[in-house]
Amino acid sequence: MSDRGTGLLLVMIDVDPEHEEDLNRWYDEEHLAERRGCPGFLSARRFVAVEGEPKYLALYELENPEVLDSEEYQRLVPPTEWTRRVTSHFTHFVRNVYREITP
């Protein structure tokens, strides 16, 4: 039995190069803090591709996938002005939710 969560949220993003600095500031100053403060989010990590695409990957470990249906998470869903601005420059966006199946 794992003492970790059974859910995973994976997000992969490419952004117009001229907006990368804004994307990284947004993630570091707003987006990750909101997610880390939400009950049921156990961790939040970002990566940049060494090879391949999309360039950016964010992984969020969740207590379970249902965390994304919680009232607390739904309060984060209406985008802020900064979120709207940054996401309008995404050129590739993948968002997948997973449930652990390890026996």
The first five atom37 places (N, CA, C, CB, O) and aatype in JSON, in Angstrom:
{
  "aatype": [12, 15, 3, 1, 7, 16, 7, 10, 10, 10, 19, 12, 9, 3, 19, 3, 14, 6, 8, 6, 6, 3, 10, 2, 1, 17, 18, 3, 6, 6, 8, 10, 0, 6, 1, 1, 7, 4, 14, 7, 13, 10, 15, 0, 1, 1, 13, 19, 0, 19, 6, 7, 6, 14, 11, 18, 10, 0, 10, 18, 6, 10, 6, 2, 14, 6, 19, 10, 3, 15, 6, 6, 18, 5, 1, 10, 19, 14, 14, 16, 6, 17, 16, 1, 1, 19, 16, 15, 8, 13, 16, 8, 13, 19, 1, 2, 19, 18, 1, 6, 9, 16, 14],
  "atom_mask": [
    [1, 1, 1, 1, 1],
    [1, 1, 1, 1, 1],
    [1, 1, 1, 1, 1],
    [1, 1, 1, 1, 1],
    [1, 1, 1, 0, 1],
    [1, 1, 1, 1, 1],
    [1, 1, 1, 0, 1],
    [1, 1, 1, 1, 1],
    [1, 1, 1, 1, 1],
    [1, 1, 1, 1, 1],
    [1, 1, 1, 1, 1],
    [1, 1, 1, 1, 1],
    [1, 1, 1, 1, 1],
    [1, 1, 1, 1, 1],
    [1, 1, 1, 1, 1],
    [1, 1, 1, 1, 1],
    [1, 1, 1, 1, 1],
    [1, 1, 1, 1, 1],
    [1, 1, 1, 1, 1],
    [1, 1, 1, 1, 1],
    [1, 1, 1, 1, 1],
    [1, 1, 1, 1, 1],
    [1, 1, 1, 1, 1],
    [1, 1, 1, 1, 1],
    [1, 1, 1, 1, 1],
    [1, 1, 1, 1, 1],
    [1, 1, 1, 1, 1],
    [1, 1, 1, 1, 1],
    [1, 1, 1, 1, 1],
    [1, 1, 1, 1, 1],
    [1, 1, 1, 1, 1],
    [1, 1, 1, 1, 1],
    [1, 1, 1, 1, 1],
    [1, 1, 1, 1, 1],
    [1, 1, 1, 1, 1],
    [1, 1, 1, 1, 1],
    [1, 1, 1, 0, 1],
    [1, 1, 1, 1, 1],
    [1, 1, 1, 1, 1],
    [1, 1, 1, 0, 1],
    [1, 1, 1, 1, 1],
    [1, 1, 1, 1, 1],
    [1, 1, 1, 1, 1],
    [1, 1, 1, 1, 1],
    [1, 1, 1, 1, 1],
    [1, 1, 1, 1, 1],
    [1, 1, 1, 1, 1],
    [1, 1, 1, 1, 1],
    [1, 1, 1, 1, 1],
    [1, 1, 1, 1, 1],
    [1, 1, 1, 1, 1],
    [1, 1, 1, 0, 1],
    [1, 1, 1, 1, 1],
    [1, 1, 1, 1, 1],
    [1, 1, 1, 1, 1],
    [1, 1, 1, 1, 1],
    [1, 1, 1, 1, 1],
    [1, 1, 1, 1, 1],
    [1, 1, 1, 1, 1],
    [1, 1, 1, 1, 1],
    [1, 1, 1, 1, 1],
    [1, 1, 1, 1, 1],
    [1, 1, 1, 1, 1],
    [1, 1, 1, 1, 1],
    [1, 1, 1, 1, 1],
    [1, 1, 1, 1, 1],
    [1, 1, 1, 1, 1],
    [1, 1, 1, 1, 1],
    [1, 1, 1, 1, 1],
    [1, 1, 1, 1, 1],
    [1, 1, 1, 1, 1],
    [1, 1, 1, 1, 1],
    [1, 1, 1, 1, 1],
    [1, 1, 1, 1, 1],
    [1, 1, 1, 1, 1],
    [1, 1, 1, 1, 1],
    [1, 1, 1, 1, 1],
    [1, 1, 1, 1, 1],
    [1, 1, 1, 1, 1],
    [1, 1, 1, 1, 1],
    [1, 1, 1, 1, 1],
    [1, 1, 1, 1, 1],
    [1, 1, 1, 1, 1],
    [1, 1, 1, 1, 1],
    [1, 1, 1, 1, 1],
    [1, 1, 1, 1, 1],
    [1, 1, 1, 1, 1],
    [1, 1, 1, 1, 1],
    [1, 1, 1, 1, 1],
    [1, 1, 1, 1, 1],
    [1, 1, 1, 1, 1],
    [1, 1, 1, 1, 1],
    [1, 1, 1, 1, 1],
    [1, 1, 1, 1, 1],
    [1, 1, 1, 1, 1],
    [1, 1, 1, 1, 1],
    [1, 1, 1, 1, 1],
    [1, 1, 1, 1, 1],
    [1, 1, 1, 1, 1],
    [1, 1, 1, 1, 1],
    [1, 1, 1, 1, 1],
    [1, 1, 1, 1, 1],
    [1, 1, 1, 1, 1]
  ],
  "atom_positions": [
    [[0.84, -1.19, 0.0], [0.0, 0.0, 0.0], [0.87, 1.24, 0.0], [-0.95, 0.01, 1.21], [1.83, 1.33, 0.77]],
    [[0.55, 2.18, -0.85], [1.32, 3.41, -0.98], [0.83, 4.45, 0.01], [1.24, 3.95, -2.42], [-0.36, 4.53, 0.31]],
    [[1.76, 5.25, 0.52], [1.37, 6.38, 1.37], [1.26, 7.65, 0.54], [2.39, 6.57, 2.53], [1.12, 8.75, 1.07]],
    [[1.33, 7.48, -0.78], [1.19, 8.59, -1.7], [-0.21, 8.59, -2.28], [2.25, 8.52, -2.82], [-1.01, 7.69, -2.02]],
    [[-0.49, 9.62, -3.07], [-1.8, 9.73, -3.69], [-1.98, 8.72, -4.81], [0.0, 0.0, 0.0], [-1.03, 8.09, -5.27]],
    [[-3.22, 8.58, -5.23], [-3.54, 7.66, -6.32], [-3.9, 8.39, -7.6], [-4.67, 6.73, -5.91], [-4.29, 7.77, -8.59]],
    [[-3.79, 9.72, -7.58], [-4.11, 10.51, -8.77], [-2.92, 11.29, -9.26], [0.0, 0.0, 0.0], [-2.02, 11.65, -8.5]],
    [[-2.93, 11.55, -10.55], [-1.87, 12.34, -11.16], [-2.48, 13.23, -12.23], [-0.76, 11.42, -11.77], [-3.27, 12.78, -13.05]],
    [[-2.12, 14.49, -12.19], [-2.5, 15.44, -13.22], [-1.23, 15.79, -13.99], [-3.19, 16.73, -12.62], [-0.24, 16.23, -13.4]],
    [[-1.26, 15.58, -15.3], [-0.12, 15.84, -16.17], [-0.51, 16.96, -17.14], [0.32, 14.55, -16.93], [-1.56, 16.9, -17.77]],
    [[0.35, 17.96, -17.25], [0.1, 19.06, -18.17], [1.38, 19.29, -18.98], [-0.33, 20.37, -17.41], [2.46, 19.45, -18.41]],
    [[1.24, 19.31, -20.3], [2.36, 19.59, -21.19], [2.01, 20.82, -22.03], [2.69, 18.36, -22.1], [0.91, 20.93, -22.56]],
    [[2.98, 21.73, -22.15], [2.72, 23.02, -22.79], [3.91, 23.43, -23.66], [2.44, 24.1, -21.74], [5.07, 23.25, -23.3]],
    [[3.58, 23.98, -24.81], [4.5, 24.8, -25.59], [3.88, 26.18, -25.62], [4.74, 24.22, -27.05], [2.66, 26.33, -25.61]],
    [[4.72, 27.19, -25.66], [4.25, 28.57, -25.66], [5.07, 29.35, -26.69], [4.36, 29.21, -24.23], [6.23, 29.03, -26.95]],
    [[4.46, 30.38, -27.26], [5.22, 31.25, -28.16], [6.48, 31.7, -27.42], [4.36, 32.49, -28.62], [6.41, 32.16, -26.29]],
    [[7.65, 31.57, -28.07], [8.92, 31.9, -27.38], [8.95, 33.29, -26.76], [10.06, 31.78, -28.35], [9.55, 33.48, -25.71]],
    [[8.32, 34.27, -27.39], [8.37, 35.62, -26.82], [7.56, 35.75, -25.53], [7.86, 36.63, -27.84], [7.62, 36.79, -24.87]],
    [[6.81, 34.71, -25.17], [6.0, 34.74, -23.95], [6.47, 33.74, -22.89], [4.55, 34.45, -24.29], [5.8, 33.54, -21.88]],
    [[7.63, 33.14, -23.11], [8.14, 32.15, -22.15], [8.44, 32.75, -20.79], [9.4, 31.5, -22.7], [8.15, 32.13, -19.76]],
    [[9.01, 33.93, -20.76], [9.33, 34.55, -19.48], [8.05, 34.77, -18.66], [10.07, 35.89, -19.69], [8.03, 34.51, -17.46]],
    [[7.0, 35.25, -19.31], [5.72, 35.47, -18.63], [5.14, 34.14, -18.15], [4.73, 36.19, -19.57], [4.62, 34.05, -17.04]],
    [[5.21, 33.11, -18.99], [4.73, 31.77, -18.59], [5.44, 31.3, -17.32], [4.96, 30.76, -19.73], [4.79, 30.84, -16.38]],
    [[6.75, 31.4, -17.3], [7.51, 30.91, -16.15], [7.24, 31.73, -14.9], [8.99, 30.93, -16.46], [7.14, 31.18, -13.8]],
    [[7.11, 33.04, -15.04], [6.75, 33.88, -13.88], [5.37, 33.49, -13.37], [6.78, 35.38, -14.26], [5.17, 33.33, -12.17]],
    [[4.4, 33.32, -14.29], [3.02, 32.95, -13.92], [3.02, 31.63, -13.16], [2.13, 32.84, -15.18], [2.4, 31.53, -12.11]],
    [[3.72, 30.63, -13.67], [3.78, 29.34, -12.98], [4.37, 29.5, -11.59], [4.61, 28.33, -13.79], [3.81, 29.02, -10.61]],
    [[5.51, 30.2, -11.51], [6.22, 30.31, -10.23], [5.51, 31.2, -9.22], [7.61, 30.86, -10.48], [5.54, 30.92, -8.02]],
    [[4.86, 32.28, -9.68], [4.3, 33.26, -8.76], [2.81, 33.08, -8.49], [4.54, 34.62, -9.29], [2.32, 33.54, -7.46]],
    [[2.09, 32.43, -9.39], [0.64, 32.31, -9.19], [0.15, 30.87, -9.27], [-0.09, 33.15, -10.22], [-0.43, 30.35, -8.32]],
    [[0.37, 30.24, -10.39], [-0.29, 28.97, -10.68], [0.1, 27.85, -9.71], [0.03, 28.55, -12.08], [-0.77, 27.19, -9.14]],
    [[1.39, 27.62, -9.53], [1.81, 26.54, -8.63], [1.38, 26.8, -7.2], [3.32, 26.36, -8.69], [0.98, 25.87, -6.5]],
    [[1.45, 28.03, -6.75], [1.04, 28.36, -5.39], [-0.44, 28.06, -5.17], [1.32, 29.84, -5.08], [-0.83, 27.53, -4.13]],
    [[-1.27, 28.4, -6.16], [-2.7, 28.09, -6.05], [-2.93, 26.58, -5.94], [-3.47, 28.64, -7.27], [-3.69, 26.13, -5.09]],
    [[-2.26, 25.82, -6.78], [-2.46, 24.37, -6.77], [-1.91, 23.76, -5.48], [-1.79, 23.71, -7.99], [-2.57, 22.93, -4.87]],
    [[-0.74, 24.16, -5.08], [-0.15, 23.62, -3.84], [-1.01, 23.92, -2.62], [1.26, 24.18, -3.63], [-1.01, 23.16, -1.65]],
    [[-1.75, 25.03, -2.66], [-2.6, 25.41, -1.54], [-3.96, 24.73, -1.56], [0.0, 0.0, 0.0], [-4.74, 24.9, -0.62]],
    [[-4.25, 23.99, -2.59], [-5.56, 23.34, -2.71], [-5.53, 21.98, -2.01], [-5.95, 23.17, -4.2], [-4.66, 21.16, -2.28]],
    [[-6.48, 21.73, -1.11], [-6.53, 20.42, -0.44], [-6.59, 19.29, -1.47], [-7.75, 20.35, 0.5], [-7.35, 19.35, -2.45]],
    [[-5.79, 18.26, -1.23], [-5.75, 17.11, -2.13], [-4.61, 17.13, -3.11], [0.0, 0.0, 0.0], [-4.28, 16.1, -3.7]],
    [[-4.0, 18.3, -3.31], [-2.78, 18.38, -4.13], [-1.61, 18.07, -3.21], [-2.62, 19.8, -4.83], [-1.36, 18.81, -2.26]],
    [[-0.9, 17.01, -3.48], [0.19, 16.58, -2.61], [1.54, 17.12, -3.05], [0.24, 15.07, -2.57], [2.42, 17.34, -2.22]],
    [[1.7, 17.34, -4.34], [2.95, 17.91, -4.84], [2.7, 18.54, -6.19], [4.06, 16.84, -4.93], [1.73, 18.22, -6.88]],
    [[3.59, 19.45, -6.56], [3.54, 20.11, -7.87], [4.98, 20.29, -8.32], [2.77, 21.49, -7.81], [5.8, 20.88, -7.62]],
    [[5.28, 19.76, -9.51], [6.64, 19.84, -10.04], [6.6, 20.23, -11.5], [7.38, 18.49, -9.86], [5.67, 19.87, -12.23]],
    [[7.61, 20.99, -11.93], [7.72, 21.39, -13.34], [9.04, 20.9, -13.91], [7.61, 22.92, -13.48], [10.04, 20.76, -13.21]],
    [[8.99, 20.65, -15.2], [10.16, 20.16, -15.92], [10.24, 20.88, -17.26], [10.1, 18.63, -16.12], [9.24, 21.35, -17.79]],
    [[11.45, 20.95, -17.8], [11.66, 21.44, -19.16], [12.3, 20.29, -19.94], [12.56, 22.75, -19.18], [13.17, 19.59, -19.42]],
    [[11.88, 20.1, -21.18], [12.35, 18.99, -21.99], [13.84, 19.13, -22.32], [11.54, 18.89, -23.28], [14.31, 20.21, -22.7]],
    [[14.55, 18.04, -22.18], [15.93, 17.96, -22.61], [15.93, 17.63, -24.11], [16.73, 16.88, -21.79], [16.81, 18.06, -24.87]],
    [[14.94, 16.86, -24.5], [14.69, 16.57, -25.91], [13.2, 16.31, -26.09], [15.55, 15.36, -26.4], [12.52, 15.94, -25.13]],
    [[12.72, 16.48, -27.28], [11.31, 16.23, -27.55], [10.43, 17.42, -27.23], [0.0, 0.0, 0.0], [10.9, 18.46, -26.75]],
    [[9.16, 17.25, -27.49], [8.16, 18.29, -27.29], [6.92, 17.69, -26.67], [7.82, 18.99, -28.62], [6.72, 16.48, -26.77]],
    [[6.09, 18.47, -26.06], [6.19, 19.89, -25.74], [7.35, 20.19, -24.79], [4.88, 20.37, -25.12], [7.9, 19.3, -24.15]],
    [[7.7, 21.46, -24.74], [8.88, 21.89, -23.98], [8.67, 21.8, -22.48], [9.23, 23.31, -24.35], [9.6, 21.44, -21.75]],
    [[7.46, 22.12, -21.99], [7.22, 22.19, -20.54], [6.28, 21.09, -20.08], [6.65, 23.55, -20.16], [5.32, 20.74, -20.77]],
    [[6.58, 20.54, -18.91], [5.77, 19.5, -18.29], [5.55, 19.87, -16.83], [6.45, 18.09, -18.41], [6.48, 20.26, -16.13]],
    [[4.31, 19.76, -16.39], [3.99, 19.93, -14.97], [3.3, 18.66, -14.5], [3.09, 21.21, -14.72], [2.41, 18.14, -15.17]],
    [[3.71, 18.17, -13.34], [3.11, 16.99, -12.74], [2.58, 17.35, -11.36], [4.13, 15.82, -12.65], [3.29, 17.95, -10.55]],
    [[1.35, 16.99, -11.12], [0.71, 17.25, -9.84], [0.26, 15.92, -9.26], [-0.5, 18.24, -9.98], [-0.57, 15.23, -9.85]],
    [[0.81, 15.56, -8.12], [0.35, 14.34, -7.45], [-0.88, 14.71, -6.62], [1.48, 13.71, -6.54], [-0.88, 15.69, -5.87]],
    [[-1.93, 13.91, -6.78], [-3.21, 14.16, -6.12], [-3.54, 13.02, -5.16], [-4.34, 14.33, -7.16], [-3.15, 11.88, -5.38]],
    [[-4.27, 13.34, -4.09], [-4.75, 12.27, -3.21], [-5.5, 11.24, -4.03], [-5.66, 12.84, -2.08], [-5.34, 10.04, -3.85]],
    [[-6.34, 11.74, -4.96], [-7.07, 10.9, -5.9], [-7.58, 11.81, -7.01], [-8.27, 10.13, -5.19], [-7.59, 13.03, -6.85]],
    [[-7.99, 11.24, -8.14], [-8.44, 12.09, -9.25], [-9.66, 12.94, -8.92], [-8.76, 11.24, -10.44], [-9.86, 13.99, -9.53]],
    [[-10.48, 12.51, -7.96], [-11.68, 13.26, -7.59], [-11.38, 14.62, -6.97], [-12.5, 12.44, -6.63], [-12.27, 15.46, -6.86]],
    [[-10.13, 14.85, -6.58], [-9.74, 16.16, -6.06], [-10.11, 17.26, -7.07], [-8.21, 16.2, -5.77], [-10.46, 18.37, -6.68]],
    [[-10.04, 16.93, -8.36], [-10.32, 17.92, -9.4], [-11.8, 18.25, -9.5], [-9.83, 17.42, -10.74], [-12.18, 19.2, -10.19]],
    [[-12.65, 17.48, -8.82], [-14.08, 17.76, -8.76], [-14.47, 18.47, -7.47], [-14.87, 16.46, -8.89], [-15.63, 18.84, -7.28]],
    [[-13.5, 18.66, -6.57], [-13.8, 19.23, -5.26], [-14.18, 20.7, -5.37], [-12.61, 19.08, -4.33], [-13.82, 21.39, -6.32]],
    [[-14.92, 21.15, -4.38], [-15.32, 22.56, -4.3], [-14.1, 23.47, -4.26], [-16.21, 22.79, -3.07], [-14.07, 24.53, -4.89]],
    [[-13.09, 23.06, -3.5], [-11.88, 23.88, -3.36], [-11.18, 24.06, -4.7], [-10.92, 23.25, -2.34], [-10.74, 25.16, -5.03]],
    [[-11.07, 22.98, -5.47], [-10.42, 23.09, -6.78], [-11.28, 23.9, -7.74], [-10.14, 21.69, -7.36], [-10.75, 24.71, -8.51]],
    [[-12.57, 23.69, -7.72], [-13.46, 24.41, -8.64], [-13.39, 25.92, -8.43], [-14.89, 23.94, -8.46], [-13.64, 26.69, -9.35]],
    [[-13.04, 26.35, -7.22], [-12.87, 27.79, -6.96], [-11.66, 28.35, -7.7], [-12.73, 28.04, -5.46], [-11.58, 29.56, -7.92]],
    [[-10.71, 27.47, -8.08], [-9.52, 27.91, -8.81], [-9.75, 27.96, -10.32], [-8.36, 27.0, -8.5], [-8.96, 28.57, -11.05]],
    [[-10.8, 27.33, -10.79], [-11.01, 27.17, -12.23], [-11.29, 28.48, -12.96], [-12.16, 26.22, -12.46], [-10.73, 28.68, -14.04]],
    [[-12.11, 29.4, -12.45], [-12.28, 30.65, -13.2], [-10.91, 31.32, -13.34], [-13.3, 31.61, -12.49], [-10.26, 31.63, -12.34]],
    [[-10.46, 31.54, -14.58], [-9.1, 32.04, -14.75], [-8.92, 33.49, -14.33], [-8.69, 31.9, -16.19], [-9.81, 34.32, -14.5]],
    [[-7.75, 33.76, -13.76], [-7.38, 35.14, -13.45], [-7.02, 35.83, -14.77], [-6.18, 35.2, -12.43], [-6.88, 35.18, -15.81]],
    [[-6.88, 37.14, -14.71], [-6.47, 37.89, -15.9], [-5.11, 37.41, -16.39], [-6.43, 39.4, -15.59], [-4.89, 37.28, -17.59]],
    [[-4.19, 37.16, -15.46], [-2.85, 36.69, -15.82], [-2.95, 35.31, -16.5], [-1.94, 36.61, -14.57], [-2.28, 35.06, -17.5]],
    [[-3.78, 34.44, -15.95], [-3.97, 33.12, -16.55], [-4.5, 33.25, -17.98], [-4.93, 32.27, -15.69], [-4.01, 32.58, -18.89]],
    [[-5.5, 34.08, -18.17], [-6.06, 34.27, -19.51], [-5.0, 34.76, -20.49], [-7.23, 35.26, -19.47], [-4.92, 34.3, -21.63]],
    [[-4.18, 35.7, -20.03], [-3.15, 36.25, -20.91], [-2.13, 35.18, -21.28], [-2.44, 37.44, -20.23], [-1.8, 35.02, -22.46]],
    [[-1.62, 34.45, -20.3], [-0.59, 33.44, -20.56], [-1.13, 32.31, -21.43], [-0.05, 32.88, -19.23], [-0.48, 31.92, -22.4]],
    [[-2.29, 31.8, -21.1], [-2.81, 30.64, -21.84], [-3.18, 30.99, -23.27], [-4.03, 30.08, -21.12], [-3.24, 30.11, -24.13]],
    [[-3.41, 32.25, -23.55], [-3.73, 32.64, -24.93], [-2.51, 32.48, -25.85], [-4.22, 34.1, -24.98], [-2.65, 32.52, -27.07]],
    [[-1.32, 32.29, -25.27], [-0.1, 32.14, -26.05], [0.38, 30.69, -26.11], [0.99, 33.01, -25.48], [1.46, 30.42, -26.64]],
    [[-0.4, 29.75, -25.57], [-0.03, 28.34, -25.68], [-0.13, 27.92, -27.14], [-0.94, 27.45, -24.78], [-1.1, 28.26, -27.83]],
    [[0.87, 27.2, -27.62], [0.82, 26.67, -28.99], [0.55, 25.18, -28.99], [2.13, 26.96, -29.72], [0.21, 24.61, -30.02]],
    [[0.69, 24.56, -27.85], [0.41, 23.13, -27.67], [0.03, 22.95, -26.2], [1.65, 22.21, -28.08], [0.71, 23.47, -25.31]],
    [[-1.04, 22.22, -25.96], [-1.51, 22.04, -24.58], [-2.12, 20.65, -24.45], [-2.55, 23.14, -24.18], [-3.04, 20.29, -25.18]],
    [[-1.59, 19.87, -23.51], [-2.12, 18.54, -23.19], [-2.37, 18.52, -21.69], [-1.13, 17.39, -23.63], [-1.51, 18.89, -20.91]],
    [[-3.56, 18.07, -21.3], [-3.9, 17.94, -19.88], [-4.56, 16.59, -19.7], [-4.84, 19.11, -19.38], [-5.65, 16.35, -20.22]],
    [[-3.9, 15.7, -18.96], [-4.42, 14.36, -18.71], [-4.51, 14.11, -17.21], [-3.54, 13.29, -19.39], [-3.66, 14.56, -16.44]],
    [[-5.54, 13.39, -16.82], [-5.73, 12.99, -15.42], [-5.6, 11.47, -15.37], [-7.13, 13.48, -14.85], [-6.16, 10.76, -16.21]],
    [[-4.85, 10.98, -14.38], [-4.59, 9.55, -14.26], [-4.97, 9.05, -12.89], [-3.12, 9.24, -14.55], [-4.94, 9.78, -11.9]],
    [[-5.32, 7.76, -12.85], [-5.55, 7.04, -11.6], [-4.51, 5.93, -11.54], [-7.03, 6.46, -11.51], [-4.32, 5.2, -12.52]],
    [[-3.83, 5.79, -10.42], [-2.8, 4.76, -10.26], [-3.42, 3.37, -10.36], [-2.06, 4.91, -8.91], [-4.49, 3.12, -9.81]],
    [[-2.73, 2.48, -11.06], [-3.19, 1.09, -11.19], [-2.17, 0.09, -10.69], [-3.54, 0.79, -12.63], [-2.32, -1.11, -10.89]],
    [[-1.1, 0.6, -10.04], [-0.08, -0.3, -9.49], [-0.75, -1.23, -8.48], [1.09, 0.51, -8.82], [-1.48, -0.78, -7.6]],
    [[-0.49, -2.54, -8.63], [-1.12, -3.48, -7.66], [-0.6, -3.28, -6.24], [-0.88, -4.93, -8.08], [-1.03, -3.99, -5.33]]
  ]
}
